[in-house]
Amino acid sequence: MAVKEAAVRDLEKIQLSLVRLHALLAQEPMSITDRHRVDTYFDAFASDLVGLEEFLRGMRTVMPE
């Protein structure tokens, strides 16, 4: 399933980009409340991406009838 594998690779790239972006934002001065919100958003988004990646990896190929 080349499409599924490409999607998983793209999700992995997005995850790496998020980690880099989060690290850049961590260097910026902001209030504790803003920091917490940023961290919460990144954690939630990363969790969703990981869930989607795991779902795609676990999908079975279904043959058309």
N, C-alpha and C positions, 0 to 999 in steps of 0.2 A: 504494500500500500504506500506508494510514493507520496501521495498527497498527505496522508496522515503523518508520515515521517517528516515531511517538509514543515507541516504545521507545528510539530513538536520542536523542531529546530528553531523555528521562528519564535515560539514561546520562550525557549531558552535564551534567545538573544534579547527578547524584551525584558526578561528577568534580570539579565546582566546589566542592561541599560538602567533599569530601575535601581539596582544596587549602586551603580555609579552616581546616578542623580541623587539618591538619598544621601550618599556620602558627601556630595557637594553641598547639599542643603544643610547637612550637619555642621558644616563650617561657618554657616551664616548665623549672625546674632539674631535671636528671636526670643520671645517670651516663653516661659515654661508651658503655658497653655497652647500657644501656637506649635511649639515643638511636639507636644503630646498629640495634637491633632494631625500634624504631618506624619508622625510615626504611625499613628493609628490608620491613616489612609494607606500608607505604603504597606503596612502589615496586611491589611484587608485585601488590597489589590494583589500582592504577592501570593497570598493564600489562595485567592481565586485562580490565579494563573497556574499555580502548582496543582490545584484540583483539576483544572481543565487538562493540563498535561498528563496527569495520571489517568484521567478518564480516556484520553486519546490513546495512550499506550495500552490500556486494557481492552480497547475495542477489538472485537473479533471481526474478521472479514465475513460478510454475508454474501453468498452467491445469489445473483438474480435468478428468479424462477423462469 
